Amino acid sequence: MKIKSLSFDLWNTLFFDHSIMYSRNEARVKYFQDVLVKNGYDHKLDIAGAMQYCWDHFEKMWRDKHKTLNARELLILSCEQLGVELPEKDINDVSRYYEDVILDYPPILFEGVSGTIPELAKKYKLGITSDTAYTPGRVLKQLLKLEGILEYFRVLTFSDEIGCSKPDPRAFGCTVKLFGNAPGESLHIGDNEYTDIQGAKNFGMKTILFKGAYEREEAPTAADYRANDWNELRKILLD
């Protein structure tokens, strides 16, 4: 069956984030700390520890229930862990900062993305199927626009907007339904064997495991293809 549409994971497939994410997280900690101090709390509260606790909880929910917590939910959980209370206005303010700060500390596109995506859009319908956390789909769309590639994606499926995350079949189903073709006519590209590859394969899609963000390990995969960089993706998809 001929492939008509391509679905991309966003993190570690379109964007690489392993270095700048630490500066972004430090900015979140500092902003939250300033708001707590403003409300009379000790500046020595272990905010970083509370946020790590929240992230561990996030990953458990993501793995076990296929649901991603958003910035507001993670902030409220941090407040509970620290034993603090904030006015609703400050909850809204910190949550918004958590969401938007990625625009000040943006991840970088992998080499080859900006040149390859327009070419792929001439041959396939393109979409994104991505899980979210602190950064919602609303802001990720801004990031894609700033990088000049938003216009090439016909379908944008973000977990915070549809209420479930990969590998839940509803995530892939939403993307494929909007493509308007059969699952077997769609191919998903992602870096995670469990969420991207197994999830998409279980839904009936073809898959490419992308390992550009990691060591070039040769671990077993259920993917139909594997690529270590965007040059290899080009060869698979355009040659």
Helices and strands as residue ranges (DSSP letters): E 5-8, E 15-16, H 20-38, H 47-65, H 71-82, H 88-100, G 101-103, E 108-109, H 113-123, E 125-130, H 137-146, G 150-152, E 155-158, H 159-162, H 169-179, G 183-185, E 186-190, I 193-198, H 199-202, E 206-210, E 225-227, H 230-238
